[in-house]
């Protein structure tokens, strides 16, 4: 479980027994879980009545939470979900869902989103490389590509760039082995080939 900003995380501990957290959670900035609300403040003053309000929160396995996500009481989130930036989750989310909004809603499923991202990643990586040249007036360096390396990194690149090796070792151990990665096809055979493609469209 990864809390990227633990000091900016709020977990309602008034009822800790109502919270169940799964494995392999990646939790970004300003994350909130609530197991109760205090609307009874109004009831108490208006009607002289104290009405409790609480509910269990169950979060499954392998979930990414974007920034500024709030999970309200009584919610269950299934496995393998992506919860987008600013989502306020007010009802149950089925497994393998991509969710966004306030209130949060399912916009697609993980399989569809994975295919969509795969189809766009090469163009986005090239645009990022060109932006470095245009904005900073320098050629892009391999260490600029802390996520895009999956498109081009060769075994020789891995061994020749110690800083990149550190990045790759940290990221790759969650998804596959290095041997399997280097044996699999990539859009570009090496860093120099990728960089050449970035620079050829810059005038």
ChimeraX commands (.cxc) that place a marker at each C-alpha (Angstrom):
marker #1 position 0.00,0.00,0.00 radius 0.5
marker #1 position 1.40,3.36,-1.02 radius 0.5
marker #1 position 0.25,6.64,0.54 radius 0.5
marker #1 position 2.05,9.19,-1.61 radius 0.5
marker #1 position 1.21,12.07,0.76 radius 0.5
marker #1 position 0.45,10.54,4.16 radius 0.5
marker #1 position 0.27,13.97,5.81 radius 0.5
marker #1 position -2.51,14.94,3.39 radius 0.5
marker #1 position -4.54,11.77,3.98 radius 0.5
marker #1 position -7.65,11.83,6.20 radius 0.5
marker #1 position -9.08,8.51,7.34 radius 0.5
marker #1 position -12.09,8.71,9.65 radius 0.5
marker #1 position -10.88,6.86,12.73 radius 0.5
marker #1 position -14.03,7.35,14.81 radius 0.5
marker #1 position -15.04,3.82,13.71 radius 0.5
marker #1 position -11.86,2.04,12.53 radius 0.5
marker #1 position -13.58,-1.35,12.59 radius 0.5
marker #1 position -15.71,-0.19,9.64 radius 0.5
marker #1 position -12.72,0.21,7.30 radius 0.5
marker #1 position -11.29,-2.62,5.20 radius 0.5
marker #1 position -8.36,-1.86,2.88 radius 0.5
marker #1 position -7.08,-4.32,0.29 radius 0.5
marker #1 position -3.59,-4.84,-1.13 radius 0.5
marker #1 position -1.65,-2.91,-3.79 radius 0.5
marker #1 position -3.36,0.42,-3.26 radius 0.5
marker #1 position -1.75,3.55,-4.74 radius 0.5
marker #1 position -3.22,6.57,-2.96 radius 0.5
marker #1 position -2.47,10.10,-4.14 radius 0.5
marker #1 position -2.73,13.54,-2.52 radius 0.5
marker #1 position -5.72,14.70,-0.43 radius 0.5
marker #1 position -7.34,11.30,0.02 radius 0.5
marker #1 position -10.31,11.05,2.41 radius 0.5
marker #1 position -12.31,8.12,3.79 radius 0.5
marker #1 position -15.42,8.85,5.89 radius 0.5
marker #1 position -17.25,6.20,7.90 radius 0.5
marker #1 position -19.85,8.60,9.29 radius 0.5
marker #1 position -21.36,12.02,8.85 radius 0.5
marker #1 position -22.72,14.51,11.39 radius 0.5
marker #1 position -25.86,15.76,9.69 radius 0.5
marker #1 position -27.48,15.21,13.08 radius 0.5
marker #1 position -26.07,18.61,14.03 radius 0.5
marker #1 position -29.04,20.08,12.15 radius 0.5
marker #1 position -31.55,17.54,13.50 radius 0.5
marker #1 position -30.37,18.15,17.04 radius 0.5
marker #1 position -30.90,21.89,16.83 radius 0.5
marker #1 position -34.06,21.77,14.72 radius 0.5
marker #1 position -35.88,18.79,16.24 radius 0.5
marker #1 position -34.04,18.06,19.46 radius 0.5
marker #1 position -33.24,14.64,18.00 radius 0.5
marker #1 position -29.89,12.87,17.79 radius 0.5
marker #1 position -29.70,10.50,14.79 radius 0.5
marker #1 position -26.56,8.44,14.24 radius 0.5
marker #1 position -25.14,7.87,10.74 radius 0.5
marker #1 position -22.33,5.47,9.85 radius 0.5
marker #1 position -21.39,2.86,7.29 radius 0.5
marker #1 position -18.66,0.42,6.33 radius 0.5
marker #1 position -16.05,1.27,3.69 radius 0.5
marker #1 position -14.51,-1.68,1.85 radius 0.5
marker #1 position -11.72,-1.07,-0.66 radius 0.5
marker #1 position -10.52,-3.99,-2.78 radius 0.5
marker #1 position -7.14,-4.85,-4.27 radius 0.5
marker #1 position -5.03,-3.17,-6.97 radius 0.5
marker #1 position -6.62,0.27,-7.05 radius 0.5
marker #1 position -5.22,3.65,-8.06 radius 0.5
marker #1 position -6.72,6.75,-6.46 radius 0.5
marker #1 position -6.01,10.08,-8.16 radius 0.5
marker #1 position -5.67,13.35,-6.27 radius 0.5
marker #1 position -8.52,14.80,-4.20 radius 0.5
marker #1 position -10.60,11.63,-3.92 radius 0.5
marker #1 position -13.20,11.23,-1.17 radius 0.5
marker #1 position -14.84,7.93,-0.24 radius 0.5
marker #1 position -18.09,8.30,1.70 radius 0.5
marker #1 position -19.62,5.89,4.21 radius 0.5
marker #1 position -21.32,2.72,3.07 radius 0.5
marker #1 position -19.23,2.27,-0.07 radius 0.5
marker #1 position -17.57,-0.85,-1.44 radius 0.5
marker #1 position -14.99,-0.55,-4.24 radius 0.5
marker #1 position -14.13,-3.73,-6.13 radius 0.5
marker #1 position -10.72,-4.90,-7.33 radius 0.5
marker #1 position -8.65,-3.44,-10.19 radius 0.5
marker #1 position -10.21,0.04,-10.29 radius 0.5
marker #1 position -8.95,3.46,-11.32 radius 0.5
marker #1 position -10.57,6.28,-9.35 radius 0.5
marker #1 position -9.94,9.57,-11.18 radius 0.5
marker #1 position -8.96,12.98,-9.89 radius 0.5
marker #1 position -11.56,14.78,-7.78 radius 0.5
marker #1 position -13.93,11.84,-7.52 radius 0.5
marker #1 position -16.43,11.72,-4.67 radius 0.5
marker #1 position -17.45,8.08,-4.33 radius 0.5
marker #1 position -20.98,7.88,-2.93 radius 0.5
marker #1 position -22.03,4.37,-4.04 radius 0.5
marker #1 position -20.55,0.97,-4.72 radius 0.5
marker #1 position -18.08,0.60,-7.59 radius 0.5
marker #1 position -17.82,-2.75,-9.41 radius 0.5
marker #1 position -14.46,-4.39,-10.02 radius 0.5
marker #1 position -12.46,-3.44,-13.13 radius 0.5
marker #1 position -14.01,0.03,-13.37 radius 0.5
marker #1 position -12.64,3.44,-14.31 radius 0.5
marker #1 position -14.49,6.04,-12.26 radius 0.5
marker #1 position -14.58,9.83,-12.20 radius 0.5
marker #1 position -16.81,12.69,-11.10 radius 0.5
marker #1 position -18.80,14.18,-8.24 radius 0.5
marker #1 position -20.68,12.04,-7.61 radius 0.5
marker #1 position -18.36,9.44,-9.10 radius 0.5
marker #1 position -19.64,7.28,-11.94 radius 0.5
marker #1 position -18.22,4.48,-14.05 radius 0.5
marker #1 position -17.08,5.87,-17.40 radius 0.5
marker #1 position -15.56,2.67,-18.79 radius 0.5
marker #1 position -13.89,-0.55,-17.75 radius 0.5
marker #1 position -10.21,-1.14,-17.18 radius 0.5
marker #1 position -9.77,-3.38,-20.24 radius 0.5
marker #1 position -11.14,-0.67,-22.54 radius 0.5
marker #1 position -9.11,2.06,-20.84 radius 0.5
marker #1 position -5.93,-0.02,-21.10 radius 0.5
marker #1 position -6.40,-0.39,-24.86 radius 0.5
marker #1 position -7.11,3.33,-25.22 radius 0.5
marker #1 position -3.99,4.31,-23.30 radius 0.5
marker #1 position -1.81,1.84,-25.23 radius 0.5
marker #1 position -2.94,3.40,-28.50 radius 0.5
marker #1 position -2.03,6.91,-27.38 radius 0.5
marker #1 position 1.17,6.40,-25.40 radius 0.5
marker #1 position 3.65,6.59,-28.29 radius 0.5
marker #1 position 2.35,9.89,-29.63 radius 0.5
marker #1 position 2.20,11.36,-26.14 radius 0.5
marker #1 position 5.80,10.31,-25.41 radius 0.5
marker #1 position 7.02,11.88,-28.66 radius 0.5
marker #1 position 5.13,15.10,-27.94 radius 0.5
marker #1 position 6.67,15.22,-24.47 radius 0.5
marker #1 position 10.17,14.80,-25.92 radius 0.5
marker #1 position 9.57,17.58,-28.46 radius 0.5
marker #1 position 8.27,19.88,-25.73 radius 0.5
marker #1 position 11.61,19.54,-23.90 radius 0.5
marker #1 position 13.50,20.66,-27.00 radius 0.5
marker #1 position 11.11,23.53,-27.73 radius 0.5
marker #1 position 10.75,24.80,-24.18 radius 0.5
marker #1 position 14.20,24.26,-22.71 radius 0.5
marker #1 position 16.26,24.47,-25.93 radius 0.5
marker #1 position 18.11,21.24,-25.27 radius 0.5
marker #1 position 17.92,17.71,-26.51 radius 0.5
marker #1 position 15.87,15.39,-24.33 radius 0.5
marker #1 position 17.83,13.10,-22.04 radius 0.5
marker #1 position 16.95,9.50,-21.32 radius 0.5
marker #1 position 16.35,10.35,-17.65 radius 0.5
marker #1 position 13.56,12.74,-18.68 radius 0.5
marker #1 position 11.49,9.65,-19.49 radius 0.5
marker #1 position 10.83,8.10,-16.10 radius 0.5
marker #1 position 7.66,6.41,-17.37 radius 0.5
marker #1 position 8.02,6.41,-21.16 radius 0.5
marker #1 position 11.14,4.19,-21.13 radius 0.5
marker #1 position 8.94,1.14,-21.71 radius 0.5
marker #1 position 8.69,2.25,-25.34 radius 0.5
marker #1 position 12.41,2.14,-26.13 radius 0.5
marker #1 position 14.74,0.93,-23.38 radius 0.5
marker #1 position 17.23,-1.68,-24.56 radius 0.5
marker #1 position 19.37,-3.88,-22.34 radius 0.5
marker #1 position 22.41,-1.84,-23.43 radius 0.5
marker #1 position 20.64,1.40,-22.43 radius 0.5
marker #1 position 19.77,-0.15,-19.09 radius 0.5
marker #1 position 23.41,-0.98,-18.41 radius 0.5
marker #1 position 24.81,2.32,-19.74 radius 0.5
marker #1 position 22.63,4.75,-17.78 radius 0.5
marker #1 position 22.92,4.15,-14.01 radius 0.5
marker #1 position 20.20,6.68,-13.10 radius 0.5
marker #1 position 17.81,5.03,-15.53 radius 0.5
marker #1 position 18.69,1.63,-14.12 radius 0.5
marker #1 position 17.57,2.80,-10.67 radius 0.5
marker #1 position 14.25,4.07,-12.05 radius 0.5
marker #1 position 13.60,0.89,-14.01 radius 0.5
marker #1 position 14.50,-1.44,-11.13 radius 0.5
marker #1 position 12.00,0.36,-8.90 radius 0.5
marker #1 position 9.19,0.39,-11.46 radius 0.5
marker #1 position 9.55,-2.91,-13.27 radius 0.5
marker #1 position 9.54,-5.26,-10.30 radius 0.5
marker #1 position 5.77,-4.80,-9.95 radius 0.5
marker #1 position 4.87,-5.96,-13.44 radius 0.5
marker #1 position 7.45,-8.26,-15.03 radius 0.5
marker #1 position 11.04,-9.48,-14.93 radius 0.5
marker #1 position 13.83,-7.62,-16.69 radius 0.5
marker #1 position 14.60,-10.66,-18.81 radius 0.5
marker #1 position 11.00,-10.89,-20.00 radius 0.5
marker #1 position 10.88,-7.16,-20.65 radius 0.5
marker #1 position 14.00,-7.15,-22.84 radius 0.5
marker #1 position 12.73,-10.14,-24.80 radius 0.5
marker #1 position 9.40,-8.50,-25.57 radius 0.5
marker #1 position 8.90,-6.24,-28.63 radius 0.5
marker #1 position 8.91,-2.47,-28.18 radius 0.5
marker #1 position 8.00,0.34,-30.61 radius 0.5
marker #1 position 11.63,1.55,-30.64 radius 0.5
marker #1 position 14.71,-0.65,-30.41 radius 0.5
marker #1 position 16.73,1.70,-28.23 radius 0.5
marker #1 position 17.00,5.18,-26.74 radius 0.5
marker #1 position 18.86,6.64,-29.73 radius 0.5
marker #1 position 16.17,5.45,-32.13 radius 0.5
marker #1 position 13.46,6.99,-29.97 radius 0.5
marker #1 position 15.38,10.27,-29.61 radius 0.5
marker #1 position 15.91,10.41,-33.38 radius 0.5
marker #1 position 12.15,10.13,-33.89 radius 0.5
marker #1 position 11.57,12.92,-31.35 radius 0.5
marker #1 position 14.03,15.28,-33.01 radius 0.5
marker #1 position 13.17,14.66,-36.66 radius 0.5
marker #1 position 9.89,16.55,-36.40 radius 0.5
marker #1 position 11.41,19.61,-34.73 radius 0.5
marker #1 position 12.31,22.50,-36.99 radius 0.5
marker link #1:1,2 radius 0.2
marker link #1:2,3 radius 0.2
marker link #1:3,4 radius 0.2
marker link #1:4,5 radius 0.2
marker link #1:5,6 radius 0.2
marker link #1:6,7 radius 0.2
marker link #1:7,8 radius 0.2
marker link #1:8,9 radius 0.2
marker link #1:9,10 radius 0.2
marker link #1:10,11 radius 0.2
marker link #1:11,12 radius 0.2
marker link #1:12,13 radius 0.2
marker link #1:13,14 radius 0.2
marker link #1:14,15 radius 0.2
marker link #1:15,16 radius 0.2
marker link #1:16,17 radius 0.2
marker link #1:17,18 radius 0.2
marker link #1:18,19 radius 0.2
marker link #1:19,20 radius 0.2
marker link #1:20,21 radius 0.2
marker link #1:21,22 radius 0.2
marker link #1:22,23 radius 0.2
marker link #1:23,24 radius 0.2
marker link #1:24,25 radius 0.2
marker link #1:25,26 radius 0.2
marker link #1:26,27 radius 0.2
marker link #1:27,28 radius 0.2
marker link #1:28,29 radius 0.2
marker link #1:29,30 radius 0.2
marker link #1:30,31 radius 0.2
marker link #1:31,32 radius 0.2
marker link #1:32,33 radius 0.2
marker link #1:33,34 radius 0.2
marker link #1:34,35 radius 0.2
marker link #1:35,36 radius 0.2
marker link #1:36,37 radius 0.2
marker link #1:37,38 radius 0.2
marker link #1:38,39 radius 0.2
marker link #1:39,40 radius 0.2
marker link #1:40,41 radius 0.2
marker link #1:41,42 radius 0.2
marker link #1:42,43 radius 0.2
marker link #1:43,44 radius 0.2
marker link #1:44,45 radius 0.2
marker link #1:45,46 radius 0.2
marker link #1:46,47 radius 0.2
marker link #1:47,48 radius 0.2
marker link #1:48,49 radius 0.2
marker link #1:49,50 radius 0.2
marker link #1:50,51 radius 0.2
marker link #1:51,52 radius 0.2
marker link #1:52,53 radius 0.2
marker link #1:53,54 radius 0.2
marker link #1:54,55 radius 0.2
marker link #1:55,56 radius 0.2
marker link #1:56,57 radius 0.2
marker link #1:57,58 radius 0.2
marker link #1:58,59 radius 0.2
marker link #1:59,60 radius 0.2
marker link #1:60,61 radius 0.2
marker link #1:61,62 radius 0.2
marker link #1:62,63 radius 0.2
marker link #1:63,64 radius 0.2
marker link #1:64,65 radius 0.2
marker link #1:65,66 radius 0.2
marker link #1:66,67 radius 0.2
marker link #1:67,68 radius 0.2
marker link #1:68,69 radius 0.2
marker link #1:69,70 radius 0.2
marker link #1:70,71 radius 0.2
marker link #1:71,72 radius 0.2
marker link #1:72,73 radius 0.2
marker link #1:73,74 radius 0.2
marker link #1:74,75 radius 0.2
marker link #1:75,76 radius 0.2
marker link #1:76,77 radius 0.2
marker link #1:77,78 radius 0.2
marker link #1:78,79 radius 0.2
marker link #1:79,80 radius 0.2
marker link #1:80,81 radius 0.2
marker link #1:81,82 radius 0.2
marker link #1:82,83 radius 0.2
marker link #1:83,84 radius 0.2
marker link #1:84,85 radius 0.2
marker link #1:85,86 radius 0.2
marker link #1:86,87 radius 0.2
marker link #1:87,88 radius 0.2
marker link #1:88,89 radius 0.2
marker link #1:89,90 radius 0.2
marker link #1:90,91 radius 0.2
marker link #1:91,92 radius 0.2
marker link #1:92,93 radius 0.2
marker link #1:93,94 radius 0.2
marker link #1:94,95 radius 0.2
marker link #1:95,96 radius 0.2
marker link #1:96,97 radius 0.2
marker link #1:97,98 radius 0.2
marker link #1:98,99 radius 0.2
marker link #1:99,100 radius 0.2
marker link #1:100,101 radius 0.2
marker link #1:101,102 radius 0.2
marker link #1:102,103 radius 0.2
marker link #1:103,104 radius 0.2
marker link #1:104,105 radius 0.2
marker link #1:105,106 radius 0.2
marker link #1:106,107 radius 0.2
marker link #1:107,108 radius 0.2
marker link #1:108,109 radius 0.2
marker link #1:109,110 radius 0.2
marker link #1:110,111 radius 0.2
marker link #1:111,112 radius 0.2
marker link #1:112,113 radius 0.2
marker link #1:113,114 radius 0.2
marker link #1:114,115 radius 0.2
marker link #1:115,116 radius 0.2
marker link #1:116,117 radius 0.2
marker link #1:117,118 radius 0.2
marker link #1:118,119 radius 0.2
marker link #1:119,120 radius 0.2
marker link #1:120,121 radius 0.2
marker link #1:121,122 radius 0.2
marker link #1:122,123 radius 0.2
marker link #1:123,124 radius 0.2
marker link #1:124,125 radius 0.2
marker link #1:125,126 radius 0.2
marker link #1:126,127 radius 0.2
marker link #1:127,128 radius 0.2
marker link #1:128,129 radius 0.2
marker link #1:129,130 radius 0.2
marker link #1:130,131 radius 0.2
marker link #1:131,132 radius 0.2
marker link #1:132,133 radius 0.2
marker link #1:133,134 radius 0.2
marker link #1:134,135 radius 0.2
marker link #1:135,136 radius 0.2
marker link #1:136,137 radius 0.2
marker link #1:137,138 radius 0.2
marker link #1:138,139 radius 0.2
marker link #1:139,140 radius 0.2
marker link #1:140,141 radius 0.2
marker link #1:141,142 radius 0.2
marker link #1:142,143 radius 0.2
marker link #1:143,144 radius 0.2
marker link #1:144,145 radius 0.2
marker link #1:145,146 radius 0.2
marker link #1:146,147 radius 0.2
marker link #1:147,148 radius 0.2
marker link #1:148,149 radius 0.2
marker link #1:149,150 radius 0.2
marker link #1:150,151 radius 0.2
marker link #1:151,152 radius 0.2
marker link #1:152,153 radius 0.2
marker link #1:153,154 radius 0.2
marker link #1:154,155 radius 0.2
marker link #1:155,156 radius 0.2
marker link #1:156,157 radius 0.2
marker link #1:157,158 radius 0.2
marker link #1:158,159 radius 0.2
marker link #1:159,160 radius 0.2
marker link #1:160,161 radius 0.2
marker link #1:161,162 radius 0.2
marker link #1:162,163 radius 0.2
marker link #1:163,164 radius 0.2
marker link #1:164,165 radius 0.2
marker link #1:165,166 radius 0.2
marker link #1:166,167 radius 0.2
marker link #1:167,168 radius 0.2
marker link #1:168,169 radius 0.2
marker link #1:169,170 radius 0.2
marker link #1:170,171 radius 0.2
marker link #1:171,172 radius 0.2
marker link #1:172,173 radius 0.2
marker link #1:173,174 radius 0.2
marker link #1:174,175 radius 0.2
marker link #1:175,176 radius 0.2
marker link #1:176,177 radius 0.2
marker link #1:177,178 radius 0.2
marker link #1:178,179 radius 0.2
marker link #1:179,180 radius 0.2
marker link #1:180,181 radius 0.2
marker link #1:181,182 radius 0.2
marker link #1:182,183 radius 0.2
marker link #1:183,184 radius 0.2
marker link #1:184,185 radius 0.2
marker link #1:185,186 radius 0.2
marker link #1:186,187 radius 0.2
marker link #1:187,188 radius 0.2
marker link #1:188,189 radius 0.2
marker link #1:189,190 radius 0.2
marker link #1:190,191 radius 0.2
marker link #1:191,192 radius 0.2
marker link #1:192,193 radius 0.2
marker link #1:193,194 radius 0.2
marker link #1:194,195 radius 0.2
marker link #1:195,196 radius 0.2
marker link #1:196,197 radius 0.2
marker link #1:197,198 radius 0.2
marker link #1:198,199 radius 0.2
marker link #1:199,200 radius 0.2
marker link #1:200,201 radius 0.2
marker link #1:201,202 radius 0.2
marker link #1:202,203 radius 0.2
view
